[in-house]
């Protein structure tokens, strides 16, 4: 028996590096690297061994690279977005994104 797809927005398989930032219980910023497994406009699954409780706010710096110069003036961009943890498993965490985000060029 297969599980019925409940998503309303199409999700895409995408492996992209991301820097995730969370505040610990003492208010200290903790950052760690992760990789997206899939993504859509409302959320993403991140491969990581870092456990986070449901509801944890997470800031995401997602780096996207483009090989063809015709696609964009910049060959690499960052998407800064935040969300909250909606699911965890042994492979990582699923985030639901807040609606506000920034897309900025990568300045190497």
C-alpha positions as a LaTeX table, in Angstrom:
\begin{tabular}{lrrr}
\hline
Residue & $x$ (\AA) & $y$ (\AA) & $z$ (\AA) \\
\hline
Unk1 & 0.00 & 0.00 & 0.00 \\
Unk2 & 1.40 & 3.39 & $-0.93$ \\
Unk3 & 0.89 & 6.57 & 1.01 \\
Unk4 & $-1.34$ & 9.14 & $-0.67$ \\
Unk5 & 0.45 & 12.34 & $-1.64$ \\
Unk6 & $-0.88$ & 15.15 & 0.58 \\
Unk7 & 1.21 & 18.02 & $-0.73$ \\
Unk8 & $-0.59$ & 20.78 & $-2.59$ \\
Unk9 & 2.60 & 22.31 & $-4.02$ \\
Unk10 & 4.94 & 20.39 & $-6.32$ \\
Unk11 & 8.18 & 19.38 & $-4.64$ \\
Unk12 & 11.46 & 19.04 & $-6.54$ \\
Unk13 & 14.41 & 16.77 & $-5.87$ \\
Unk14 & 17.31 & 19.15 & $-5.28$ \\
Unk15 & 20.61 & 18.59 & $-3.51$ \\
Unk16 & 21.91 & 22.02 & $-2.51$ \\
Unk17 & 24.20 & 23.02 & 0.35 \\
Unk18 & 22.62 & 25.00 & 3.16 \\
Unk19 & 23.76 & 26.63 & 6.37 \\
Unk20 & 21.14 & 26.20 & 9.11 \\
Unk21 & 21.10 & 28.49 & 12.17 \\
Unk22 & 19.19 & 27.94 & 15.41 \\
Unk23 & 19.26 & 29.44 & 18.89 \\
Unk24 & 19.90 & 26.98 & 21.70 \\
Unk25 & 18.07 & 27.10 & 25.03 \\
Unk26 & 20.67 & 29.58 & 26.38 \\
Unk27 & 20.23 & 31.97 & 23.45 \\
Unk28 & 23.51 & 30.96 & 21.79 \\
Unk29 & 23.54 & 30.81 & 17.97 \\
Unk30 & 24.38 & 27.37 & 16.61 \\
Unk31 & 25.14 & 26.90 & 12.91 \\
Unk32 & 25.63 & 23.70 & 10.98 \\
Unk33 & 25.76 & 22.54 & 7.39 \\
Unk34 & 23.05 & 20.45 & 5.75 \\
Unk35 & 21.95 & 19.47 & 2.26 \\
Unk36 & 18.48 & 19.71 & 0.80 \\
Unk37 & 16.90 & 16.47 & $-0.36$ \\
Unk38 & 13.81 & 18.07 & $-1.83$ \\
Unk39 & 12.28 & 21.52 & $-1.84$ \\
Unk40 & 9.19 & 23.50 & $-2.82$ \\
Unk41 & 8.01 & 27.05 & $-2.27$ \\
Unk42 & 6.51 & 26.18 & 1.12 \\
Unk43 & 9.26 & 24.03 & 2.63 \\
Unk44 & 12.13 & 21.60 & 2.28 \\
Unk45 & 13.69 & 18.49 & 3.76 \\
Unk46 & 17.28 & 18.88 & 4.97 \\
Unk47 & 19.65 & 15.96 & 5.37 \\
Unk48 & 21.36 & 16.37 & 8.74 \\
Unk49 & 22.20 & 14.39 & 11.87 \\
Unk50 & 21.32 & 17.41 & 14.04 \\
Unk51 & 18.13 & 16.78 & 16.04 \\
Unk52 & 15.70 & 19.67 & 16.58 \\
Unk53 & 12.37 & 19.56 & 18.38 \\
Unk54 & 9.16 & 20.19 & 16.44 \\
Unk55 & 8.38 & 23.90 & 16.22 \\
Unk56 & 12.04 & 25.00 & 16.40 \\
Unk57 & 12.67 & 28.19 & 14.37 \\
Unk58 & 15.48 & 27.72 & 11.85 \\
Unk59 & 17.19 & 30.27 & 9.61 \\
Unk60 & 18.40 & 28.91 & 6.28 \\
Unk61 & 21.10 & 30.20 & 3.93 \\
Unk62 & 20.59 & 28.13 & 0.79 \\
Unk63 & 23.30 & 28.36 & $-1.88$ \\
Unk64 & 22.36 & 27.75 & $-5.51$ \\
Unk65 & 24.88 & 27.57 & $-8.34$ \\
Unk66 & 24.18 & 28.01 & $-12.04$ \\
Unk67 & 26.53 & 26.73 & $-14.72$ \\
Unk68 & 25.14 & 28.65 & $-17.67$ \\
Unk69 & 25.88 & 32.35 & $-17.56$ \\
Unk70 & 22.83 & 33.04 & $-19.70$ \\
Unk71 & 20.58 & 31.96 & $-16.84$ \\
Unk72 & 21.65 & 34.71 & $-14.48$ \\
Unk73 & 24.18 & 37.49 & $-14.37$ \\
Unk74 & 25.46 & 35.92 & $-11.15$ \\
Unk75 & 26.66 & 32.31 & $-11.25$ \\
Unk76 & 25.74 & 31.73 & $-7.62$ \\
Unk77 & 23.00 & 33.12 & $-5.41$ \\
Unk78 & 21.93 & 32.73 & $-1.81$ \\
Unk79 & 18.37 & 32.44 & $-0.63$ \\
Unk80 & 17.93 & 33.50 & 2.98 \\
Unk81 & 14.72 & 32.13 & 4.41 \\
Unk82 & 13.43 & 30.93 & 7.76 \\
Unk83 & 10.97 & 28.29 & 8.83 \\
Unk84 & 10.04 & 25.94 & 11.61 \\
Unk85 & 10.57 & 22.20 & 12.09 \\
Unk86 & 7.44 & 20.22 & 11.17 \\
Unk87 & 8.92 & 16.71 & 10.99 \\
Unk88 & 12.08 & 14.85 & 11.94 \\
Unk89 & 13.41 & 11.41 & 11.16 \\
Unk90 & 16.76 & 9.62 & 11.25 \\
Unk91 & 17.80 & 11.34 & 7.99 \\
Unk92 & 17.06 & 14.94 & 8.90 \\
Unk93 & 14.40 & 17.59 & 9.34 \\
Unk94 & 11.49 & 18.99 & 7.34 \\
Unk95 & 10.88 & 22.73 & 7.52 \\
Unk96 & 7.82 & 24.74 & 6.62 \\
Unk97 & 9.00 & 28.13 & 5.36 \\
Unk98 & 7.78 & 31.53 & 6.47 \\
Unk99 & 6.73 & 33.71 & 3.53 \\
Unk100 & 9.52 & 36.32 & 3.79 \\
Unk101 & 12.83 & 35.58 & 2.07 \\
Unk102 & 15.78 & 37.35 & 0.42 \\
Unk103 & 17.59 & 36.34 & $-2.78$ \\
Unk104 & 21.07 & 37.84 & $-2.96$ \\
Unk105 & 24.14 & 37.40 & $-5.19$ \\
Unk106 & 27.09 & 35.51 & $-3.76$ \\
Unk107 & 30.03 & 37.86 & $-3.42$ \\
Unk108 & 33.18 & 35.75 & $-3.55$ \\
\hline
\end{tabular}
